């Protein structure tokens, strides 16, 4: 677990009045300077999204005079062919640094694209935290679910206010899913349903910091900060996951390494 970074460099802050920001994928990549800087410490093959530092906390002024000003707390990335390209590669990796402040409801959602409700949303990919604390991390896609069984708070819930590196790799062809926390593979994964039935090709936008509206009603917004949010259409190796953990620093300026 990591110590607290400089608050000025935080990616996503907890805010009392929320306003979502809708950005195109190209705009997000421009903001992140991911490709221009060439700073990714592993191969960029299959990288479809990398948000190093997004300008959340943007203030929107209330012109009524009642001072009901708003600030952004989450992001929506417009759907694009690259965000569903894992349907063709049959592989997916979600990676991010997170610093949750609290687990406000049963299933807070750091990142989501798709859900259970039809039409057109029964699939995609979703990463949840777990208020119950028995399974700290849960990945879902349609009727498929996998979780870090028996974590009992050891991965996330007992480390609120700390930086935690989380990676999920999914290979639907090989029928393999793996969770990594701070560079280490979690050994006890329970799953329900079949990875062979997973459908990544849904038209939903990608939501960061809040549930997809098509998700189950028991989802909640994520409460905390996130940095280096990455989506790949391939599965990272264990060595690549370890490199991401050791070579990136939460709270650092874009492009800075340890």
C-alpha angles and dihedrals in degrees: 000000000000133000120248115285127220106292091222089065096050116130101205123016130195107252132183097217114046134206124172122227121216114205132168119242091247091053092050092050090049091053094047093051085209099145099030091057095042089213101139105124093213134044113299091214109133094009108145100164134019120169110183099170123355121193097247117156090058107163121229115196123227106227094193091084093242093105094234090151120171137212130196118258102169143021136230118205114201115242115261137171091260092057090059097036090105086077086072098039093042088219136101137178126189115190132173148144111239135183107189116199095194143343096242099181142005099287118014112191121219093178133007140170113170134352145189103298122097151253103062099340104082096114138017119112135291134177118203137185118217124234091194089065097216094103108023098191129037129183119197138182116171107304094348120098134175128179142180094254118213095007089134094188097312094116105038118347097059091049104056112156092027129105112251127183112220127186131175121190122192128189110180094182094052091038092232132136126176134185121206126192119189090347096308126111113238107233103206114063124164119195138187125202127009128298087212088071095052114123115199093173101095125135096226121123119248115256123203116193097007140055124270106254087238092060126104114290092242092070122111136196117268114255112210145035131307134189138178093024106185136182121191130183089218135057115259116227121242089254092053091050090051090049092052090051096048099037101048126069123206111230094022124129115264111286096015118133132190 
